[in-house]
């Protein structure tokens, strides 16, 4: 403990605001110390299609490895359904603007609300990383992925309802 360079050997007497300032400074500056060019780092634009994974563990004596890889079916289906939702919603809005009501108003409101929650949640968890000046990894995308997976259920439910509604 005598040779520790960052731990003060004497007790420090800081006020509450000095402690708070130091804590805020340390939390904001810790990301600047990260390695910017890591072999498994990735950009946010690569995350929706999962172009690379993350190695969690690599054995030093054999070729054994543990990687974070998403389920390609879920990731690509989620991206497809995100685009599908936006296209279907745009068609509904354009047709409603022309006074053509394909589905009841309550169904449209439900579809719009659920989709907005998923799209806004997805965007709020993805867009800030485009402006982050730090090393980013695939695991930063997992909260946004959850909203994309929920959107799959929203679109499937709506398409199933639309199929039942159109067959009557």
C-alpha atoms as a printed R data frame, in Angstrom:
    type eleno elety resid chain resno       x       y       z
1   ATOM     1    CA   UNK     A     1   0.000   0.000   0.000
2   ATOM     2    CA   UNK     A     2   2.977   2.304   0.498
3   ATOM     3    CA   UNK     A     3   3.827   2.297  -3.203
4   ATOM     4    CA   UNK     A     4   0.256   3.011  -4.381
5   ATOM     5    CA   UNK     A     5   0.386   6.095  -6.582
6   ATOM     6    CA   UNK     A     6  -3.320   6.996  -6.668
7   ATOM     7    CA   UNK     A     7  -4.356   6.221  -3.103
8   ATOM     8    CA   UNK     A     8  -3.619   9.124  -0.733
9   ATOM     9    CA   UNK     A     9  -1.614   8.075   2.307
10  ATOM    10    CA   UNK     A    10  -3.147  10.811   4.474
11  ATOM    11    CA   UNK     A    11  -6.885  11.239   5.089
12  ATOM    12    CA   UNK     A    12  -8.471  13.751   2.728
13  ATOM    13    CA   UNK     A    13 -10.936  16.352   3.944
14  ATOM    14    CA   UNK     A    14 -13.201  17.251   1.058
15  ATOM    15    CA   UNK     A    15 -16.541  18.984   1.249
16  ATOM    16    CA   UNK     A    16 -19.646  17.351  -0.163
17  ATOM    17    CA   UNK     A    17 -19.460  19.441  -3.348
18  ATOM    18    CA   UNK     A    18 -15.751  18.696  -3.834
19  ATOM    19    CA   UNK     A    19 -16.484  14.982  -3.509
20  ATOM    20    CA   UNK     A    20 -19.410  15.284  -5.899
21  ATOM    21    CA   UNK     A    21 -17.283  17.207  -8.425
22  ATOM    22    CA   UNK     A    22 -14.513  14.602  -8.220
23  ATOM    23    CA   UNK     A    23 -17.012  11.776  -8.696
24  ATOM    24    CA   UNK     A    24 -18.581  13.465 -11.736
25  ATOM    25    CA   UNK     A    25 -15.160  14.185 -13.237
26  ATOM    26    CA   UNK     A    26 -14.035  10.577 -12.773
27  ATOM    27    CA   UNK     A    27 -17.240   9.176 -14.284
28  ATOM    28    CA   UNK     A    28 -16.994  11.447 -17.323
29  ATOM    29    CA   UNK     A    29 -13.273  10.960 -17.892
30  ATOM    30    CA   UNK     A    30 -13.064   7.190 -17.426
31  ATOM    31    CA   UNK     A    31 -14.330   6.545 -20.976
32  ATOM    32    CA   UNK     A    32 -11.479   8.575 -22.447
33  ATOM    33    CA   UNK     A    33  -9.003   6.085 -20.994
34  ATOM    34    CA   UNK     A    34 -10.462   3.153 -22.962
35  ATOM    35    CA   UNK     A    35  -8.547   1.664 -25.848
36  ATOM    36    CA   UNK     A    36 -10.077   3.173 -29.012
37  ATOM    37    CA   UNK     A    37  -8.981   0.449 -31.455
38  ATOM    38    CA   UNK     A    38  -9.993  -2.833 -29.874
39  ATOM    39    CA   UNK     A    39 -10.050  -5.928 -32.072
40  ATOM    40    CA   UNK     A    40 -13.696  -6.668 -31.164
41  ATOM    41    CA   UNK     A    41 -15.006  -3.103 -31.131
42  ATOM    42    CA   UNK     A    42 -17.741  -2.214 -33.591
43  ATOM    43    CA   UNK     A    43 -19.707   0.743 -34.893
44  ATOM    44    CA   UNK     A    44 -23.425   1.303 -34.188
45  ATOM    45    CA   UNK     A    45 -24.234   1.030 -37.907
46  ATOM    46    CA   UNK     A    46 -22.939  -2.572 -37.830
47  ATOM    47    CA   UNK     A    47 -25.163  -3.675 -34.935
48  ATOM    48    CA   UNK     A    48 -28.571  -4.182 -36.620
49  ATOM    49    CA   UNK     A    49 -27.059  -6.790 -38.961
50  ATOM    50    CA   UNK     A    50 -24.535  -8.162 -36.442
51  ATOM    51    CA   UNK     A    51 -21.461  -8.148 -38.643
52  ATOM    52    CA   UNK     A    52 -19.151  -9.242 -35.806
53  ATOM    53    CA   UNK     A    53 -19.350 -10.731 -32.346
54  ATOM    54    CA   UNK     A    54 -17.341 -10.294 -29.155
55  ATOM    55    CA   UNK     A    55 -14.862 -12.798 -27.772
56  ATOM    56    CA   UNK     A    56 -15.533 -13.218 -24.056
57  ATOM    57    CA   UNK     A    57 -12.889 -15.844 -23.441
58  ATOM    58    CA   UNK     A    58 -10.069 -17.394 -25.469
59  ATOM    59    CA   UNK     A    59  -8.058 -20.301 -24.118
60  ATOM    60    CA   UNK     A    60  -4.305 -19.883 -24.004
61  ATOM    61    CA   UNK     A    61  -3.633 -23.619 -24.364
62  ATOM    62    CA   UNK     A    62  -6.158 -24.674 -27.010
63  ATOM    63    CA   UNK     A    63  -8.414 -23.173 -29.647
64  ATOM    64    CA   UNK     A    64 -11.403 -23.036 -27.248
65  ATOM    65    CA   UNK     A    65 -13.339 -19.746 -27.341
66  ATOM    66    CA   UNK     A    66 -16.558 -18.225 -26.012
67  ATOM    67    CA   UNK     A    67 -18.166 -15.530 -28.171
68  ATOM    68    CA   UNK     A    68 -21.239 -13.320 -27.923
69  ATOM    69    CA   UNK     A    69 -23.152 -13.967 -31.124
70  ATOM    70    CA   UNK     A    70 -26.794 -13.124 -31.587
71  ATOM    71    CA   UNK     A    71 -29.342 -15.374 -33.233
72  ATOM    72    CA   UNK     A    72 -29.186 -14.374 -36.908
73  ATOM    73    CA   UNK     A    73 -32.833 -15.284 -37.469
74  ATOM    74    CA   UNK     A    74 -33.979 -12.975 -34.667
75  ATOM    75    CA   UNK     A    75 -31.665 -10.103 -35.628
76  ATOM    76    CA   UNK     A    76 -32.475 -10.160 -39.341
77  ATOM    77    CA   UNK     A    77 -36.189 -10.756 -38.748
78  ATOM    78    CA   UNK     A    78 -36.215  -7.822 -36.330
79  ATOM    79    CA   UNK     A    79 -34.590  -5.555 -38.892
80  ATOM    80    CA   UNK     A    80 -37.009  -6.757 -41.582
81  ATOM    81    CA   UNK     A    81 -40.031  -6.170 -39.334
82  ATOM    82    CA   UNK     A    82 -38.757  -2.723 -38.366
83  ATOM    83    CA   UNK     A    83 -38.755  -1.768 -42.041
84  ATOM    84    CA   UNK     A    84 -42.079  -3.572 -42.587
85  ATOM    85    CA   UNK     A    85 -43.706  -1.643 -39.726
86  ATOM    86    CA   UNK     A    86 -42.529   1.680 -41.148
87  ATOM    87    CA   UNK     A    87 -43.821   0.784 -44.632
88  ATOM    88    CA   UNK     A    88 -47.216  -0.458 -43.398
89  ATOM    89    CA   UNK     A    89 -47.612   2.555 -41.112
90  ATOM    90    CA   UNK     A    90 -46.743   4.950 -43.948
91  ATOM    91    CA   UNK     A    91 -49.315   3.240 -46.203
92  ATOM    92    CA   UNK     A    92 -51.991   3.517 -43.504
93  ATOM    93    CA   UNK     A    93 -51.223   7.200 -42.947
94  ATOM    94    CA   UNK     A    94 -51.327   7.992 -46.671
95  ATOM    95    CA   UNK     A    95 -54.584   6.078 -47.162
96  ATOM    96    CA   UNK     A    96 -56.179   7.708 -44.109
97  ATOM    97    CA   UNK     A    97 -55.162  11.081 -45.462
98  ATOM    98    CA   UNK     A    98 -57.249  10.192 -48.537
99  ATOM    99    CA   UNK     A    99 -60.151   9.079 -46.266
100 ATOM   100    CA   UNK     A   100 -59.650   5.369 -46.989
101 ATOM   101    CA   UNK     A   101 -59.964   3.435 -43.713
102 ATOM   102    CA   UNK     A   102 -58.629  -0.094 -44.112
103 ATOM   103    CA   UNK     A   103 -58.929  -0.962 -40.425
104 ATOM   104    CA   UNK     A   104 -61.043   0.394 -37.560
105 ATOM   105    CA   UNK     A   105 -59.801   3.538 -35.824
106 ATOM   106    CA   UNK     A   106 -59.164   1.698 -32.525
107 ATOM   107    CA   UNK     A   107 -57.007  -0.889 -34.285
108 ATOM   108    CA   UNK     A   108 -55.021   1.808 -36.040
109 ATOM   109    CA   UNK     A   109 -54.508   3.669 -32.740
110 ATOM   110    CA   UNK     A   110 -53.259   0.471 -31.067
111 ATOM   111    CA   UNK     A   111 -50.925  -0.275 -33.985
112 ATOM   112    CA   UNK     A   112 -49.628   3.292 -33.943
113 ATOM   113    CA   UNK     A   113 -49.119   3.438 -30.158
114 ATOM   114    CA   UNK     A   114 -47.361   0.072 -29.879
115 ATOM   115    CA   UNK     A   115 -45.184   0.861 -32.874
116 ATOM   116    CA   UNK     A   116 -44.280   4.304 -31.565
117 ATOM   117    CA   UNK     A   117 -43.252   2.852 -28.198
118 ATOM   118    CA   UNK     A   118 -41.027   0.289 -29.925
119 ATOM   119    CA   UNK     A   119 -39.544   2.697 -32.491
120 ATOM   120    CA   UNK     A   120 -38.881   5.449 -29.943
121 ATOM   121    CA   UNK     A   121 -37.418   2.946 -27.460
122 ATOM   122    CA   UNK     A   122 -35.229   1.479 -30.190
123 ATOM   123    CA   UNK     A   123 -34.047   4.901 -31.334
124 ATOM   124    CA   UNK     A   124 -33.371   6.141 -27.788
125 ATOM   125    CA   UNK     A   125 -31.183   3.114 -27.134
126 ATOM   126    CA   UNK     A   126 -29.344   3.202 -30.474
127 ATOM   127    CA   UNK     A   127 -28.929   6.790 -31.696
128 ATOM   128    CA   UNK     A   128 -26.812   8.110 -28.769
129 ATOM   129    CA   UNK     A   129 -24.077   5.609 -29.615
130 ATOM   130    CA   UNK     A   130 -23.574   7.256 -33.007
131 ATOM   131    CA   UNK     A   131 -22.327  10.315 -31.104
132 ATOM   132    CA   UNK     A   132 -20.381   8.478 -28.384
133 ATOM   133    CA   UNK     A   133 -16.632   9.015 -28.440
134 ATOM   134    CA   UNK     A   134 -15.596   5.752 -26.854
135 ATOM   135    CA   UNK     A   135 -14.927   2.136 -27.670
136 ATOM   136    CA   UNK     A   136 -18.216   0.435 -28.482
137 ATOM   137    CA   UNK     A   137 -19.066  -3.242 -28.490
138 ATOM   138    CA   UNK     A   138 -21.995  -5.348 -29.622
139 ATOM   139    CA   UNK     A   139 -23.377  -5.677 -26.093
140 ATOM   140    CA   UNK     A   140 -24.241  -1.957 -26.109
141 ATOM   141    CA   UNK     A   141 -26.937  -2.807 -28.681
142 ATOM   142    CA   UNK     A   142 -28.813  -5.355 -26.553
143 ATOM   143    CA   UNK     A   143 -31.308  -2.889 -24.959
144 ATOM   144    CA   UNK     A   144 -32.243  -1.572 -28.426
145 ATOM   145    CA   UNK     A   145 -32.548  -5.132 -29.711
146 ATOM   146    CA   UNK     A   146 -35.210  -5.825 -27.096
147 ATOM   147    CA   UNK     A   147 -37.456  -3.132 -28.591
148 ATOM   148    CA   UNK     A   148 -36.898  -4.571 -32.055
149 ATOM   149    CA   UNK     A   149 -37.923  -8.031 -30.844
150 ATOM   150    CA   UNK     A   150 -41.082  -6.614 -29.243
151 ATOM   151    CA   UNK     A   151 -41.861  -4.896 -32.545
152 ATOM   152    CA   UNK     A   152 -41.852  -8.319 -34.246
153 ATOM   153    CA   UNK     A   153 -44.727  -9.318 -31.978
154 ATOM   154    CA   UNK     A   154 -46.571  -6.053 -32.626
155 ATOM   155    CA   UNK     A   155 -46.384  -6.478 -36.408
156 ATOM   156    CA   UNK     A   156 -47.266 -10.197 -36.349
157 ATOM   157    CA   UNK     A   157 -50.257  -9.473 -34.092
158 ATOM   158    CA   UNK     A   158 -51.415  -6.684 -36.378
159 ATOM   159    CA   UNK     A   159 -51.001  -8.742 -39.556
160 ATOM   160    CA   UNK     A   160 -52.882 -11.632 -37.942
161 ATOM   161    CA   UNK     A   161 -55.705  -9.273 -36.914
162 ATOM   162    CA   UNK     A   162 -55.758  -7.678 -40.360
163 ATOM   163    CA   UNK     A   163 -56.054 -11.118 -41.943
164 ATOM   164    CA   UNK     A   164 -59.010 -11.979 -39.687
165 ATOM   165    CA   UNK     A   165 -60.608  -8.575 -40.269
166 ATOM   166    CA   UNK     A   166 -60.298  -8.810 -44.051
167 ATOM   167    CA   UNK     A   167 -61.763 -12.337 -44.186
168 ATOM   168    CA   UNK     A   168 -65.057 -11.230 -42.561
